[in-house]
Amino acid sequence: MNNVHEVNIAGRNMKVEFGKLGMLSNASILMSYGDTVILTNANASENPREGIDFFPLSVEYEERLYSVGKIPGGFIKREGRPTDKAILNGRAVDRPIRPLFPKGYRNDVQVVCTVVSVEKDNLPEILAINAASMALCLSSIPFTTPVAAVQVGLIDGKFILNPTSKEREESTMQLTVCATKERVMMIEAGGHEIPEQTMIDAIAFGMEKCQDIVKFQEEAMKMFGKEKDVPELYKVDEVIEEEVKSFAFDMIKEAMNITDRDTRNERMDEVKVKIMDEFSEKYPENISDIGEVVYTLQKKIVRNMLLKEKKRVDGRAFDEVRNISCEVDILPRTHGTGLFTRGLTQVMTVATLGAIGEIQILDGIGEEESKGYMHHYNFPAYSVGEVKSLRGPGRREIGHGALAERALEPLIPSQDEFPYTIRLVSEVLSSNGSTSQASVCGSTLALLDAGVPIKRPAAGIAMGLVTSEDLSEEEVLTDIQGLEDFFGDMDFKVAGTVEGITSIQVDTKIAGLSPKVIRDAIMGARKARLMILDKIKDCIPEARKEVSKYAPKTSVMQIDPEKIRDVIGAGGKTINKIIEDTGVKIDIKEDGKVFVSSSEAQGVKDAIKIIEGLTKEVKVGEVYLGKVVKITTFGAFVEILPGKEGLVHISKLDTSRVNKVEDVVSVGDEILTKVVEIDAQGRINLSRKDVLEAANTEKKDN
């Protein structure tokens, strides 16, 4: 049986089909918006997973290249590991739905969003969030609060709901808002220095527009939804809870009131040992319950300090940023380095400049095919004092790198202004809260140190939140450290310049954020950001005037697009010869822009000179210094420009009669010749005689 439900959103049809596909899934839906279609399946295990202290939710975002009519590149010709964009989209689906499951739910839940058709005007990543919520709502899984997602653009001061491809190109802002009927669950934003009030208004606009999709999901639940399972929720044994609380509360409170982080952690370790000594033999089967009680007590004490005592763990004011230091030029051979330290959070970013041809090629379903600016983020175990195996980047590392990349992207100069491929790598050296925003600051320092003429410096900060259980009390915190993030209710990251916001990412652990919290977080972030930008300015006021001596030297020139084939030559013969002779890298764009780079400035100059010669038009009446390349009985062939030869007839070799060409010139001689004619077949006729006569006349006149 195929059940269909439809609604109009921003002039386009949003439709869900339920009951036709994936008969063995708990819920399997086909959700479309225009011609973009997501197949979404939601399933849960029958019983809770034993021995865990978290909710095991898995969200997968699967891209299929057939959705855009592509065959995968490479030899295998099938999709491999997820692209970075797919990983980021999976995280974006996960974040707004995770807090809406019942507290204590321990069943494995998997949501798989498979992109099966893409229309460029309707983004699949936005539809996937709506589809995941819809599938969970229609399933028997205990998920009962629909969450909706929209994208908001900004064109000429006007907000655009779910902008089309063309509108996204014109928009100065890309904002994703996820909301329930009452609160905002997630915010993702990138923009060209958007004023704070404009961003606040845009978020409110997005939340309002989410309501039609929330209602759409509620209607579908009533019509097609399965009866919800009554979950078995994890709950600590009340007797154990009371005994541990009575024994440990005062010790934990004393430890959590210690301002110094290391001393506090040492004291808490001692307290945990005492607790286990007291209860492990009495309750050997309930070790996880004991750990859960300790965690709950720590959380309660920290939150009570903030909400009731108005006191932070490290003694700072709620709007106070930790001590900051900035340094540049740390490493001797790299192109640019920046070291940013905020409290016990420390990030070093290294900038590398490369040739234009070193751009990253993207093989995905998005419209973007390549990237000339990249930001990568590494988070080794030593940054938190732990010992773990070194592995490749996970979802978190990819996400944090993308966030820092988005924060700086609007400020990076175009390749016409700065003809380089730019790669930034942020190495987290020490982590105690908001390393992603520290990497924005470290990256700004590295770019300035590398001589990249960015539009303006950028900085980022993370804002936090603690609330009472009924959400009636709320306190926003500036520059949250690790403990406040761990026990708090949100991570509200904002980056930007003195002019405005370039990126936002918001995660929440509760059932959403109020408009007041959003406003307070954005305005508090601005205050902190301006202070950090002053510190960056004190360290390095502007970009260095020249790039590092170890960076490649690059120049850009413009040629007639019709001349590109002359530079490349048959089978690439000409361009490869230039590269071999001069040691440069050459990248040619379709519009005729030619980028030439080399570690040696002379090589760049030599290559440009050759290319200029190849593309320069030969003009009648012009005099050229050329090289004799061939001699015949009737004259000499002279190369006047690279690849361009003309004939000096024997009668035009000298002012007097010439009996043999060899009497005047030899192969390899350089002679001045004048172009006297270019015939209908493009053949060039030259005269040495005309040049000599002109020189004699000039002598007589003088």
N, C-alpha and C positions, 0 to 999 in steps of 0.2 A: 504494500500500500504506500502510495507516494503522497505525503502531506506537504502542501506548499503555502507559504505565507510571504507577503510582499509589503514593502513600504517605499515611499519616495523620499530620498535624502539628497538635498542639494541638486534637485532636478534630474537625478539618476535613480534607477530602480535597484533596490536592495532586496534580495530574495533568499529564502531558506527552503531547502527541500529536505524532508526527513522521512525515513522509512523505506527508501528505495535502494540505497547502497549500503554496503558493509553490514549485512544482516546479523553478524555475530558480535559486533561491537555493542557496548552498552548504549552508546549514542554515536551515530554516524550521519553527518549532514553535509550537504553540498550548498555552500553559501556563496552568492554572487553579488557583485556590485558592478553594474555595467557588464562588460565582458571579462572582468577579473573574477576568477572562481577559485575557492579554497575548499578542498575536501578535508573535513576535520573529524577525527575519531577520538572519543574519550572513553577510557576504561579505568576500572579500579579493582584492586585485589579484594577477595571476599573477606579476608581477615586482616587485622593490623599486623604490621611487621614487628617481630619481637626484638627487644634489646636495642632500640634506637630512641633518641631523645629529640627527634625532629620530624617534620612532615615530609615524607618522601614523594614530592611532586616532581615529575619529569615533563618538560615541555619541549617538543621537537618541531622545528620549522624546516620543512623539506622543500627545497627548490627543484623543480623539474624543468630542464631546458626546453623540453617540448612545449612548455607553456608559452614560450615566445618564439617557437618555430626554429630553434637552434639545435644543432648536433654538437655534443661536447667535443672540445679540442683534445689533442693528444692522441696516443695510440689506442687506448682502451675504449674510447667512445661511449663511456657511460659516466654518470655522475659519481664523483669520488667523495672525499670528505667535504663537509659543509664549507661554504665560503664564509669569510669573516662577516659579510653582510647578513647571511642566513643565521649565523650564531647570534648576532646582535638582535635580529628580529625575534629569535626564540626567547631571548632574555626579555625583550619588550612585551611579549605575550605573557610570560611568567609573572612579571612583577605586579601587574594590577589584579590578577586573580588569586595569587597565593594568600594574601591576608584575609580573603573572604571565605575560606574554608573554616569549619568549626575548630575551635581551640582544642587541642588534644587528639585531633584526628591523625592516626598513624597508618592508615591504609595506603598502599602504593597507588598513586594515580598517575596516569600517563595521558597527555593530550598531544596528538600528532596533527599538525597543520601541514597539508601537502598542497603546494601551489601547482594547480593544473592548467590554469589559463590566465594570461596577463594582458590587460589593456593598459597602455602607458598612462592614460588619464586617471586610472583608479589604482592606487598603490596597494599591492597585496599585503604589505606589512600592517596597514591599518585595518584592512578587512579581516586579517587573521586574528586580531585581538577580539573583534566582535564575534567571529566564528567560534573561537575557543570558549567564550562566555556562553554563547548560544548552545553549543554542544553540551556543556556542563549543566546548563539549566534544563535541557530536555532529557538528560540522563537521570538515572536513579541515584547518582552520586550526590551526597549531601552538600550541594552548592546551590544556594537559593537566592543570591543577590546578583542580578544582572549588572555587568559593567560594560560600558560602551566606549568607543574610541573614535575620535575625529581628528582631522588635520586642519590647521588654521594657517592661512597665508595672509600676507599684508602687501597690498598694492595701492600706491597713492593714498596712503592713510586709511584705507578701507579693508576690513577683515573679509577674507574669502574662505568659505567653508569647502573643505575637500578640493583644493585647487587642482585644475587639470595640469597636464604636462607643460603647456605653454604658460599657464599662470604661475606654476612653480618656478619657471625660469625668470619671470618678472618679479616674483615676490622677494621681499627683503627679509622674510622670516619663514621658518619651517617649524611649526609648533604642533606637537601631538598631545592631546588632552584625553585622558581616560577618567571616566567618572561614573559613579552610581547615581541613584536618584537624589542622594543627599550630599555627597562629598566627592572631592577629586582624589583619585587613586594613584595617578601617575602623570608626570609631565616630562616630555622630552622636547627640547627646543634648540634651534640654531638660528642665528640672525646676524644681520649687519649692524651691530651696535644699537640694539633696540632700547629706547628709553624705558625705565622701570615701569612707569604708569601705563605705557602702551602694552607692555608684556602682561601686567596685571589685568588690564581690560581684555586682552586677547584670551587669557586663561578663562576668565568669566564667560566670554563669548563661547569658547569651546565647551565649557561645562553645560551651558544652556542648550547648545546644539546636540549634546550627547543624549538629552532627555527623550527625543523622538526614537532613538535606537534602543534605549532602555525600555520604553513602552512597547516597542516592537518585540523585544525579547520576552517581556512579561505576557504579552498576548499569545505568543507561540507556546510558552509554558502551559498556559491554561488550555490551549487547544490540543497540543501534542505531547506535553511533558509526561514522563513516567512518574510513578509514585516514588517519592524519595525514601532511600534506605534510612533506617534509624542506626546511626553509627555507634560503634563501641569506642568511646573516647578515653584516652589515657588519663588517669587520675591517680594522684599519689595517695597511698594509704593514709587515712586521716590520723591514725594513732602514731605512725612514724613521723608524719608531718609535725604533729604537736610536740612529740618528744625531742626531735632535732631542733625545732624552733626554740623550745624552752632551754635546751642545753647550749645552743650556739648563737642565739640572736645578739646578745651583748658583745660577744667576741667579734662577730662579723661586723657589727656596727662600729666598734672601736677600730678595726682594721680599715674599713671603708672610709673612715674619717681622717686617715693619714694622707697628707697632701702629696708627699713624694711618691712617685709611681713605683719605683723599685722597692722601697721600704714597704709600701702597701701590699705589693704582690708577695713579698717574702712573708709578711705577717699573715696574709690570707692562706698561703701554702701551709704555714704552721697550724692555722685554725682547721684546715681541711684534714690534716693528719690527725689532730685531736678528735675530730668528729668521727673519722673512720675507725680510730682505736676504740671509741666509745660504742659504736653501733654495728660494725661489720660482723662481729661474732654473733650478736643478738639477732640481726636481720641479714643473714648471708645471702638470701634470695632477693633482697630488695636494695642492692647497692645502687642501682639506677634511680630508685625512688629517693634515696638519701642525697645523691648528686643533684636531683631535680629540686629538692627542698633548699639546698644550699644556694643554687642558682636563683631561685625565687626570692630568697631572703636578701641576697645581694642586690637584686633588681629593685626590690621594694624599698630597701634602705637608701639606695642612690636616688631613686625617684622621689622619695619622701624628702630627702635633703634639698632637692631642686624645687619641688612644689610647695613644701611647707616651710622649710627653713631658708629658702631662697639662697642656697649656697651650693657652689660647684665643688666637685671632688678635689680639684687642684687649687681652689681658692680664688679663681678668677671671677670677675664680674660677668654677667650673662652675655654682654656684648663685647667682651674683651678678647683680642687675638693674642695667641702665645708669642713669645719672643721670636723675631725673624732675623735671619741673616742671608745675604746674597753675595755670591762670588762668581767671577767669570775667568776665562783663560786658565782653566785648571790643568788640562792635558796638553802637552807640548806639540803633538803632531796632528791632532784632530783639527777640523775646520772651525769649530766653535763649541765651547762648553759653558754650562751654567750650573751652579750648585745652589739649591734653595733649601733652607732649613727653617722649619716652623716648629718650635718646641722639640719633641723627639721624632718628628717626621722630617725625613731628609731625602731629597731626590736630586740626582745628577742627570742632566740631559746633555746629550752630545749631538751636534748638528753636523751633517755631512752633505756637501754639495757635489752633485754629479752632472754629467752631460744630459741634455734633453732626452736622448735616446734611452736613458736608464729609468724611464717612467715605469710604473707598475701596470701591466696589462690585466684587465679584469675579465674573467670568463663566467659571467653570471646572468641573471634575468633582468637586472636593472638597466637603466638607460646609460649610466656611466660606464665607459669602456676602458678608461685608463686614469691613472693618478700621477700627477707630477709633484705632489706633496704628500708625504706619509709620516705618520707618528706611531711608533711602537713603544710598548710599555712592558717592563720586566719586573716581576715581583718574586725575588728569590727568598727561600726560607730564612736565610740569615737576617733578613730585614726585620723579622720579629723574634730573633734569637732562637730559632728552631733548627732542627736537623731533618731534612727531607731530601728525597731523590730529586735531581734536577730534571725537569720535563719541559716539553714545548709549551707555548702559551695556551692557557685554558680560556674558558668563557670570560672570566673576570679580567684577565690581562688584555684580551682582545677588546672588551667593553671599555676599559679605562683608557686604552690607547686611542680608541675611536672618539671618546668624549673629549680628550685633550686635543685631538686633531680637529674636531668640530669647533672648539673654542677659538682656535688660532686661524682656521681656514679663511675667514673673511678678511684677515689682516695680511695674508701672504700676497706679495706682489705678483702680477701676471708674468708669464714667461717673456713677454715683450719687454717688460720693465727690468726683469732679472732673469736672464736666460739660463736657469739651472733647474735640475730636479733636486728637491730638498727632502732629506730623510732625517727625522728626529728620533732618537732612542732615549727614553727615560728609564734610568736605572734606580729603582727604589732601594736606598741604602739603609733606611730605618723607617719603620711604619708605626705611627701612633695616631691615626686619624687622617683621612682625606689625602691620600697619596695622589689620587687622580688630579686634584686641584693643585697640589704642590708641583705636579709635573707640568701643568699649564704655566706656572710661574718659572720653573726651571727652564722650560722650553723657550719662553720669552727671552730669558737671559742668554741662552745658547744662540738664538737667532740673531740677537743684537751683536753678540760676540763674533758671529760668523760673517757679519757685514750684510745681512739680509735686510733690505729697506722695508720693514713691515710698516703698515699704515700707522699703528700705534701699539705700545706695549699692552699686554693683557695679563690679568691675574685672576685667580679663582679661589673660592672659599666654600667650605661646607657648613651649612646651618643644620641644627638638630632640633628635636622637639621631645618634650615629655608631657604626658597628659594623665589625667585621672581616668579611672576605669570607665566612668560614664561620659568621658570627653568634655566634661563641664569646665575643667581647669586645663589651661594650656600655657606652657612656657617655651619660648623659642630661644635657642642657644647659638651663639656665634662661635665658629671654629671648634667643632666638636672633636674631642680626642677619642681614642679607641674605646674606652670604657663607656663613654656617653653614647657612642654609636651602638655598641653592643646591647646596652640596657635601655636605649632610647626608642623613639617611635618613628623617626624619619631621618633620612639622609638627603638634604636639599642642597645640591651642588649648583653654584652659580659662578660663571666666569664672564669676564668682559673687560672693557676699557673704561677710561674716564667718561667716554661718550655714552656707553650703554652696554647691553647684554649681548654676548655672542653665543652663549650656550647655557642650558639648564638641564639637569637630570634630577628627578625626584623619585625616591623610593620611600614607601611607607609600610610599617608593620601593623598598622591599625586600619580600621574601616574608613579611611580617607581623611582628607585635610579640609579645614574650614577656610573660607575666604580670608578671614583675619590672619590665620597662620601663614597663608600664602603671601599676603601683603607684607607681614612683619618679616618673613624670611627674605623676601626679595629686597626690601629696603635695608634690612640689617646687613645683607651681603654687600650692598653697594658701599655702605660706610666702611666695612672691613676692607673691601677691594681697593678703595681709594688710598687707604693707609698703606697697603702692601705695594701698590704702584709707586708710591713715594719712595719706598725702600728700594725698589728696582731702579728707579730714576737716580737715586743717590749712588748706586753701584755702577750703572752704565747709562748715561743720559740719552744716548741715541746709538743707532747702528754704526759700526766702524765704517770708515770711508772706503776701505779696500778689503777684499776677501783675503783669507789666509794664503800665505805663500805656498802652502801645501794643497790648496784647492785648485781645481782645473781653471785655466783661463778660457773664458768663453766670449764669443762675439756673435752678433746676429746681423744678417744682411738680408735685404729684400731683392729678389730677382723676378723677372717676368715669369709667371707660371708656365708659359709656353717654352721657356728655356730650361725647364727642369730636366727634360730628356737629354739636353746637351751636357749637363753636369753629370748625369748618371752614366750616359753612354750605353752602347749596346751590351746587354747582359751585365751592366754595372762596371764595365771595364774602366771607364773614365774616372768615376768616383773612387773606385778601389785603388787606382794609380795615385790619385791625390792623397788618399789616406796613407798609402805605403810610403810615398815620398816625403810627406810632412809630419807623419806621426800623430794626426789629429783624429777626432771623431766628428762625423758630419751627419746632421739630421735635417731632412728637408720636408717641409710641410706642403700640403696641397696648394696653399695660397701663395707659395713662392718664398716663404720665410726660410732662411738657411741658418742653422745654428752650428757653429764651429767651435770645438773645445779641445784643449790639450793642456798637459802639464807645463808646456813651454810656450811662452807668449810668441816667440818667433815662428813656431810652427803654425799658429793661428793666422799670423800675418801672411805667411807664405801661401797658405791654403786659400785665404780670402783673395789674394792677388790672382791666383790661378782661376778661381771661380769667376771673378770679375772679368778676366780675359775670355773665359768660355761663354759668358752671357752678354758681353758687350757687343753692341751692334757696330759693324764696320760701315764707315760713312765715306762717301765719295768726297775727295778734297782733303781728307785727313792724312797726316804723315805718321807713319808707324816705324818703330825700330824692330826689325824682324830678323829671323835667322834663315839662312839659305839651307834648305833641306834636300834639294834635288837639282841636278843640272842636266839640261838636254841641249841638243844642237841649236834649238830655236830660242832658248832663254833659261831663266832660273826660277824655280819655285821657292817662295819665301813664306815662312810661317810668321804672320804679323800679330796674331793672337793665338792663344792655345786652341788647337784644333781648327784654325782658320788659315788657309793658304791662298796665295795669289801668284800670278805669273808676271814676272818682269821679262817682257820680250827682249830679245837680243838688241833690238833697235832702241830700247828704252834703258839700256844698262849704263850708258855714259853719254857725255855731251859730244864726243867724237865717235867716229865709226868703230865698231867692235867686230873683229873677224871671228874670234872664238870666245865663247862665254868664259872658259877657264882663264882667259887672259885678264879678266876683271874680278871675278869672284870664285870662291871655292866653297864646297859644302862645309857648313859650320860657321861661316862668316856672318857677322851681324852688320846689317846695312839699313840705312834710312830709305824708305820708299813712300811714294804717295799713291793713294787710291785714285785712279783716273776713271775707272768704270766698273760697274757691277752689271753684267749683262742679264738678259731675260732668264737665263738658266742659273743665275746666282753665282756665276764665275767671276772672280775678282781679278781685274787687270791693274798692275802696278807699274810705277815708273820711278827709277832711280835718277834718270836724266832730269826730270822736272825738279827734283829736290836740289840737285847740283846747280842747275841754272838759277834757281831762286836764291841759293846761297851766294853765287857769283854776283848777282844783281844787287844783293844787300851790301856786299863788300864795296862795289863801285859807288853806291849811294853814300856810303860812309866815308 
